[in-house]
Amino acid sequence: MRETTRVISPVLDKPRSRRAVNTGVERGSTVLMESAEVLYRDDIKPTYGTEGLSTQRELCRLLAELEGAEEAFILPSGLAAQTLPIFAVLKAGDHVLAVNSAYRPVRRFLDTQLARFGVDVTWYAPSATPDEVMALATEKTKLIYLESPGSLTFEIQDIPAIAQAAKARGILTFCDNTYGAGVLFKPLAHGVDMSMQALTKYVGGHSDVLIGSVAVNDPALAKAIYDAIKAWGFFTSADESYLALRGLRTLHLRLKQSGEAGLKVAQWLTTRPEVIRVVHPWLDSHPGSDVFRRDFSAPNGLFLVVLKGDGEPASQRFLNALKLFGLGFSWGGYESLAVNCEPQFIGRHKLTPEDQAPLEGSYVRLYVGLEDPDDLIADIEQALDHYVSL
């Protein structure tokens, strides 16, 4: 069966007796045992609610199916799914290579929390070739942290080539696959060791859940992550798991609609005189679009537009003129969103990490949801008309 069918009807031997369509929400802390003899047997799971009951187990099973993984784990947020696996596989004295375009809270974790435990981090430019990345590795390098397209700025990395080179050196790779959502890109199939997602975004799909996941094939990695989850108490409730399961059933349809609509809006924006450039990885004008098209089956609905203007004051004027786009962080839900990016660039020089050149123009990230793209274009057009009239 194709993937779209498997996430809808994953079990072929479902009984034909009267039953609910959806997996139930099984809440519980205490799990009652059938006898005293099995109370302390480690081979019987679950023995307590923190290990996950039927709702959590079904979500993990489907996520493993989606990612092409032997094991998938869920955590209480996307950030937890990024930071805990890193902690699980490193020790004092280790060295990490991390792409400079990574999600900002991950940078904060690596630069502050891991530094406290004696782990060194080297940040490399997302434009670096696989050879240039590996040239930064030392005998202490244990992990390479990848994100492609880059957070906010959408730089493209050759993840398969980096993963292959890292594996030859015995270095683990960890990829943020939130953009691909387990559908558009399959990191594990391209040689990556660990693939994570912020399920909060496309998998949840309704902006009402905080949850993350990490998927692996190596049993030793799976054990390290599982042990860390237990040690840190990073458990996920049945209610959040149910909401993510619900989102999984329609993930492929929503992702397709959002990606196609986002590309239509992006292509229209390239024709506008108010626009300096549109930063969208599927456009031919985007650096690395050939690599992106090779590895990703399609784009999602997220991209950046650089407007002619005086930085943050101008981008704020544009945002305030929008009517259909909500002004808020995150993405992947049914509603379209917009934020200006200048405050997130300050002090990190994400756009030009090599020379730290000043920003030019006004930066707005758009997420195109499930509204009609023509209505969204009309909204942007009236906002641009208002923007230039001030």
C-alpha positions as CSV (number, residue, x, y, z in Angstrom):
1,M,0.0,0.0,0.0
2,R,1.1,3.6,-0.6
3,E,2.0,5.8,2.3
4,T,-1.1,7.9,2.1
5,T,-3.2,4.7,2.6
6,R,-1.0,3.3,5.3
7,V,-1.5,6.3,7.6
8,I,-5.3,6.1,7.1
9,S,-5.7,2.3,7.4
10,P,-2.4,1.0,8.8
11,V,-3.8,-2.3,10.2
12,L,-5.3,-4.7,7.8
13,D,-6.8,-7.1,10.3
14,K,-9.0,-4.6,12.1
15,P,-12.1,-6.4,13.4
16,R,-15.3,-5.8,11.6
17,S,-17.2,-5.6,14.9
18,R,-18.7,-2.3,16.0
19,R,-15.9,0.1,17.0
20,A,-14.9,3.7,16.9
21,V,-12.9,4.8,13.8
22,N,-10.2,6.7,15.8
23,T,-7.7,5.4,18.3
24,G,-9.0,6.0,21.8
25,V,-7.5,8.4,24.3
26,E,-6.2,6.1,27.0
27,R,-5.3,8.2,30.0
28,G,-3.6,6.7,33.0
29,S,-0.7,6.7,35.4
30,T,-1.1,3.3,37.2
31,V,-1.2,0.2,35.1
32,L,-2.7,-2.8,36.9
33,M,-0.9,-6.2,36.6
34,E,-2.4,-9.6,36.4
35,S,-0.2,-11.1,39.2
36,A,2.5,-10.2,41.7
37,E,5.0,-12.3,39.8
38,V,5.1,-9.8,36.8
39,L,5.2,-6.6,38.8
40,Y,9.0,-6.2,38.3
41,R,9.5,-7.9,34.9
42,D,11.2,-5.5,32.5
43,D,10.0,-7.4,29.5
44,I,6.4,-6.5,30.0
45,K,5.4,-3.0,28.9
46,P,3.9,-0.7,29.9
47,T,4.2,-1.0,33.7
48,Y,3.4,2.7,34.2
49,G,1.7,5.5,32.3
50,T,4.9,7.4,31.6
51,E,5.9,4.6,29.2
52,G,3.0,5.5,27.0
53,L,-0.3,3.7,26.7
54,S,-2.2,2.7,23.5
55,T,-2.6,6.3,22.2
56,Q,1.1,7.1,22.4
57,R,2.1,3.7,21.1
58,E,-0.1,4.1,18.0
59,L,1.4,7.5,17.3
60,C,4.9,6.2,17.6
61,R,4.1,3.3,15.3
62,L,2.7,5.6,12.6
63,L,5.6,8.0,12.9
64,A,8.1,5.2,12.5
65,E,6.1,4.1,9.4
66,L,6.2,7.7,8.0
67,E,9.9,8.2,8.6
68,G,10.9,4.8,7.5
69,A,12.3,4.1,11.0
70,E,12.7,1.1,13.3
71,E,11.8,3.3,16.3
72,A,10.1,6.6,16.8
73,F,9.7,8.5,20.1
74,I,7.5,11.4,21.1
75,L,8.4,14.2,23.3
76,P,6.4,17.1,24.8
77,S,7.5,19.7,22.3
78,G,9.5,20.1,19.1
79,L,12.3,21.8,21.0
80,A,12.5,18.8,23.4
81,A,12.7,16.5,20.4
82,Q,15.7,18.6,19.2
83,T,17.6,18.9,22.5
84,L,17.1,15.6,24.3
85,P,18.6,13.4,21.5
86,I,21.6,15.6,21.3
87,F,22.1,15.3,25.1
88,A,21.5,11.5,24.9
89,V,24.4,10.8,22.5
90,L,27.1,13.3,23.8
91,K,29.4,13.4,26.8
92,A,31.8,15.9,28.2
93,G,34.7,16.5,25.9
94,D,32.8,15.8,22.7
95,H,32.6,18.2,19.8
96,V,29.5,19.1,17.7
97,L,29.3,20.7,14.2
98,A,26.1,22.6,13.7
99,V,24.7,24.6,10.7
100,N,24.5,28.3,11.4
101,S,21.0,28.6,10.0
102,A,19.5,26.3,12.7
103,Y,16.4,27.1,14.7
104,R,17.4,29.7,17.2
105,P,16.4,27.9,20.4
106,V,18.7,25.0,19.3
107,R,21.6,27.4,19.0
108,R,20.8,28.7,22.5
109,F,20.8,25.1,23.9
110,L,24.1,24.2,22.2
111,D,25.8,27.5,23.2
112,T,24.7,27.6,26.8
113,Q,23.5,24.2,28.2
114,L,25.9,21.9,26.4
115,A,28.8,24.3,27.1
116,R,28.2,23.9,30.8
117,F,28.9,20.2,30.4
118,G,32.1,20.6,28.4
119,V,30.8,20.0,24.9
120,D,32.3,22.3,22.3
121,V,30.3,23.5,19.3
122,T,31.6,24.8,15.9
123,W,29.1,26.6,13.8
124,Y,29.5,26.4,10.0
125,A,27.9,28.3,7.2
126,P,24.9,26.7,5.5
127,S,26.6,27.4,2.2
128,A,29.6,25.2,3.1
129,T,30.2,22.2,0.9
130,P,30.2,18.7,2.4
131,D,34.0,18.7,2.1
132,E,34.2,22.1,3.9
133,V,31.9,20.8,6.7
134,M,34.0,17.7,7.2
135,A,37.2,19.8,7.2
136,L,36.0,21.3,10.5
137,A,35.6,17.9,12.1
138,T,38.2,16.7,14.7
139,E,38.8,13.4,16.4
140,K,36.4,14.7,19.1
141,T,33.5,15.4,16.7
142,K,30.6,13.1,17.6
143,L,27.6,14.8,16.0
144,I,26.7,17.0,13.0
145,Y,23.4,18.9,13.4
146,L,21.6,19.6,10.1
147,E,18.6,21.7,9.0
148,S,17.6,22.1,5.4
149,P,16.0,24.4,4.3
150,G,17.5,26.6,7.0
151,S,15.2,28.1,9.6
152,L,14.0,31.6,8.4
153,T,16.5,31.9,5.6
154,F,16.0,28.6,3.7
155,E,19.6,27.8,2.8
156,I,19.9,24.3,1.2
157,Q,22.4,21.7,2.4
158,D,23.5,18.5,0.6
159,I,22.3,16.3,3.4
160,P,22.9,13.0,1.7
161,A,26.5,13.9,0.9
162,I,27.2,15.2,4.5
163,A,25.6,12.1,6.0
164,Q,27.7,9.8,3.8
165,A,30.9,11.6,4.7
166,A,30.1,11.7,8.4
167,K,29.3,8.0,8.5
168,A,32.7,7.2,6.9
169,R,34.3,9.1,9.9
170,G,32.0,7.5,12.5
171,I,30.2,10.8,13.2
172,L,26.5,10.8,13.9
173,T,24.1,13.1,12.0
174,F,20.9,14.6,13.3
175,C,18.4,16.4,11.0
176,D,15.6,18.7,11.8
177,N,12.9,17.4,9.4
178,T,10.1,19.7,10.4
179,Y,10.0,21.3,7.0
180,G,9.7,17.9,5.3
181,A,7.2,16.6,7.9
182,G,8.2,13.1,7.2
183,V,6.6,13.3,3.8
184,L,8.5,15.7,1.5
185,F,11.9,14.4,2.7
186,K,13.0,11.2,4.4
187,P,16.4,11.8,6.2
188,L,16.9,8.3,7.3
189,A,16.6,7.0,3.7
190,H,19.4,9.4,2.8
191,G,21.8,8.1,5.5
192,V,21.0,10.4,8.4
193,D,21.1,8.7,11.8
194,M,18.4,10.7,13.6
195,S,15.4,12.6,12.2
196,M,13.2,14.9,14.3
197,Q,10.1,16.8,13.7
198,A,8.1,19.5,15.6
199,L,4.8,17.7,15.3
200,T,3.3,21.0,16.5
201,K,3.4,22.2,13.0
202,Y,2.2,20.2,10.0
203,V,1.5,16.9,11.7
204,G,-0.7,18.5,14.4
205,G,-2.0,20.9,11.7
206,H,-4.5,22.8,13.8
207,S,-2.2,25.0,16.0
208,D,-3.6,23.4,19.2
209,V,-0.8,21.0,20.3
210,L,2.8,21.1,21.5
211,I,4.6,17.8,20.6
212,G,7.7,16.5,18.9
213,S,9.3,13.3,17.6
214,V,12.6,11.7,16.9
215,A,13.0,8.6,14.6
216,V,16.0,6.3,14.3
217,N,17.0,2.9,12.8
218,D,20.0,2.0,15.0
219,P,19.0,0.0,18.1
220,A,21.8,1.5,20.2
221,L,20.6,5.0,19.3
222,A,17.1,4.0,20.2
223,K,18.2,2.8,23.6
224,A,20.2,5.9,24.3
225,I,17.2,8.1,23.4
226,Y,14.7,6.0,25.4
227,D,17.0,6.0,28.4
228,A,17.3,9.8,28.3
229,I,13.6,10.2,28.0
230,K,13.1,8.1,31.1
231,A,15.9,9.9,33.0
232,W,14.7,13.4,32.2
233,G,11.0,12.6,32.5
234,F,10.2,13.9,29.0
235,F,6.8,12.1,28.6
236,T,3.9,13.1,26.4
237,S,0.3,12.9,27.4
238,A,-2.4,10.9,25.6
239,D,-4.4,14.0,24.7
240,E,-1.5,15.6,22.7
241,S,-0.8,12.2,21.1
242,Y,-4.4,11.9,20.1
243,L,-4.4,15.3,18.4
244,A,-1.2,14.4,16.5
245,L,-2.8,11.2,15.4
246,R,-5.8,13.0,14.1
247,G,-3.5,15.4,12.2
248,L,-1.6,12.5,10.7
249,R,-4.7,11.2,8.9
250,T,-4.9,14.3,6.7
251,L,-1.2,15.3,6.7
252,H,-0.6,14.5,3.0
253,L,-3.6,16.4,1.7
254,R,-2.9,19.5,3.8
255,L,0.8,19.5,3.0
256,K,0.0,19.3,-0.7
257,Q,-2.6,22.1,-0.6
258,S,-0.3,24.3,1.5
259,G,2.8,23.7,-0.7
260,E,1.0,24.4,-4.0
261,A,-0.8,27.5,-2.7
262,G,2.5,28.8,-1.1
263,L,4.3,28.4,-4.4
264,K,1.6,30.2,-6.3
265,V,1.7,33.1,-3.9
266,A,5.6,33.2,-4.0
267,Q,5.6,33.2,-7.8
268,W,3.1,36.1,-7.8
269,L,5.2,38.1,-5.4
270,T,8.2,37.8,-7.8
271,T,6.3,40.0,-10.2
272,R,5.7,42.8,-7.7
273,P,7.8,46.0,-7.9
274,E,7.8,46.3,-4.1
275,V,9.8,43.1,-3.7
276,I,13.5,42.8,-3.7
277,R,13.5,39.0,-3.8
278,V,11.4,36.0,-2.8
279,V,13.3,33.3,-0.9
280,H,11.6,30.1,-1.7
281,P,13.6,26.8,-2.2
282,W,11.5,25.6,-5.2
283,L,12.1,28.7,-7.3
284,D,14.9,28.5,-9.9
285,S,16.3,31.8,-8.5
286,H,17.0,30.2,-5.1
287,P,20.6,29.0,-4.5
288,G,20.6,25.2,-4.1
289,S,17.2,24.8,-5.7
290,D,18.6,21.9,-7.8
291,V,19.7,20.0,-4.6
292,F,16.3,20.8,-3.0
293,R,14.4,19.4,-6.0
294,R,16.6,16.3,-6.0
295,D,16.0,15.5,-2.4
296,F,12.5,16.9,-1.7
297,S,9.4,15.8,-3.5
298,A,7.7,19.2,-3.2
299,P,7.9,22.4,-1.1
300,N,5.7,23.2,1.8
301,G,3.9,26.5,2.3
302,L,6.7,28.5,4.1
303,F,8.9,31.1,2.5
304,L,10.5,34.5,3.0
305,V,9.9,37.8,1.1
306,V,12.3,40.7,1.2
307,L,10.5,44.0,0.6
308,K,11.9,47.4,-0.4
309,G,11.9,49.3,2.9
310,D,13.7,50.6,5.9
311,G,13.9,47.4,7.9
312,E,11.7,46.6,10.8
313,P,9.4,49.7,10.8
314,A,8.5,49.0,7.2
315,S,7.9,45.3,7.7
316,Q,5.7,46.1,10.7
317,R,3.6,48.5,8.5
318,F,3.1,45.7,6.0
319,L,2.1,43.2,8.7
320,N,-0.4,45.6,10.2
321,A,-2.1,46.0,6.8
322,L,-2.7,42.3,6.3
323,K,-6.3,41.0,7.0
324,L,-6.3,37.3,6.3
325,F,-2.8,36.4,7.5
326,G,-2.6,36.0,11.3
327,L,0.4,37.6,13.0
328,G,1.9,34.8,15.0
329,F,4.8,32.4,15.3
330,S,4.9,28.8,14.2
331,W,3.4,27.4,11.0
332,G,1.9,24.2,9.6
333,G,-1.6,24.9,10.7
334,Y,-4.7,25.5,8.6
335,E,-4.4,29.3,8.9
336,S,-1.9,31.5,7.1
337,L,0.6,33.4,9.2
338,A,3.1,36.2,8.8
339,V,5.9,37.5,11.0
340,N,8.7,40.0,10.4
341,C,12.2,38.6,10.9
342,E,14.5,41.5,11.7
343,P,14.5,40.9,15.5
344,Q,15.5,37.3,15.0
345,F,18.4,38.2,12.7
346,I,19.9,40.8,15.2
347,G,23.0,39.5,16.8
348,R,23.1,36.2,14.8
349,H,23.8,37.4,11.2
350,K,22.0,34.4,9.8
351,L,21.7,35.7,6.3
352,T,25.4,36.4,5.9
353,P,27.4,34.5,8.6
354,E,30.6,34.8,6.7
355,D,30.9,38.6,6.5
356,Q,28.1,39.7,8.8
357,A,26.9,42.3,6.3
358,P,24.0,44.6,7.3
359,L,20.5,43.6,6.3
360,E,19.0,45.3,3.2
361,G,15.3,45.8,3.0
362,S,12.4,44.5,5.2
363,Y,12.1,40.8,5.9
364,V,8.7,39.0,6.2
365,R,8.2,35.3,6.6
366,L,4.9,34.1,5.1
367,Y,3.2,30.8,5.9
368,V,0.4,29.9,3.4
369,G,-2.2,27.6,4.9
370,L,-5.4,26.2,3.5
371,E,-7.2,29.4,2.4
372,D,-7.8,30.0,-1.3
373,P,-4.5,31.3,-2.6
374,D,-6.2,33.9,-4.7
375,D,-7.8,35.4,-1.6
376,L,-4.4,35.5,0.1
377,I,-2.9,37.2,-3.0
378,A,-5.6,39.8,-2.9
379,D,-4.9,40.4,0.8
380,I,-1.1,40.8,0.2
381,E,-1.8,43.1,-2.8
382,Q,-4.0,45.5,-0.7
383,A,-1.3,45.4,2.1
384,L,1.4,46.2,-0.4
385,D,-0.7,49.1,-1.8
386,H,-1.1,50.4,1.8
387,Y,2.6,49.8,2.5
388,V,3.8,52.0,-0.4
389,S,1.2,54.7,0.2
390,L,2.6,55.5,3.7
